[in-house]
Amino acid sequence: MTEVVNCVKKSNSDKEMRARMEDRENSLIALSLMRGSAYEKGKKEGIKEIIKNMLLKGKNKKEIMDLTGISEKDFDEANIN
């Protein structure tokens, strides 16, 4: 345990090591934000596709919302023409 504490103390006192650790943490945060954004984009595209297919099958807005649980806000944001 003492060895680990000494290693951490040394890492924290080394400016270059600290800068590398901060860069890595910032990269992980940026990657996480990109993944979250891609997930939301995919989710919206999926909702849009479901709505489009159900409209083609003759379902109306209320039926689609009742059957899928898609909110009116999500339905309207899908912007199906």
JOLIN-V529649 format. One record per run of one state. SS is the DSSP state (H for helix, E for strand, C for the rest). FROM is the first residue (numbers start at 1). TO is the last residue. If there is no record, write none. Layout:
SS | FROM | TO
SS | FROM | TO
This chain:
C | 1 | 1
H | 2 | 13
C | 14 | 14
H | 15 | 56
C | 57 | 60
H | 61 | 68
C | 69 | 71
H | 72 | 78
C | 79 | 81
